[in-house]
Amino acid sequence: MEKKDKNNRQREDAMRRLINTLLKIINKKSGKVRNEFRYNNLTDHPNYIFEESDGKSKSLGITHRDQTFGKKNMPLKHNPEDGKSESAYIRNGIISQKSKYYGATTLPNFEFSPEDMPNVKSKIRNYKKRRKRHKKGKKKGK
């Protein structure tokens, strides 16, 4: 009788640990995918927001200058704003700001051309890889 109670307690403890682990995995916070253009009120430029988490948005800045802060910007083949023919660039680096600094509504007349989309996705993918590597490096150092 005593052996059965001990086995039942061990099973219950194992089940509790398993349930807690699964709940942690389910409730793990990850950024919401956005994929929208909004106006950045701090830089006075439109931005392409690709992720939002914890009240912060990650975005790509769009500008008409070939350099920003002495660094070359990535040229786009087509201006993302409909009806505009002047050259457009994606700023070097990712902008991470509080979501309140972006416009409340999306910009309806903005869209990347199919020719530019692979470069945009590559820039976002490279950022996420760097961020992942950086997080791994912090864990090793602890």
ABEGO torsion letter per residue (X at the ends): XAAAAAAAAAAAAAAAAAAAAAAAAAABBBBBBAGBBBBBAAAGBBBBBABBBGGBBBBBBBBABABBGGBBBBBBABBABBGBABBBBBBBEBBBBBAAABBABBBAABBBBAAAAAAAAAAAAAAAAAAAAAAAAAAAAX
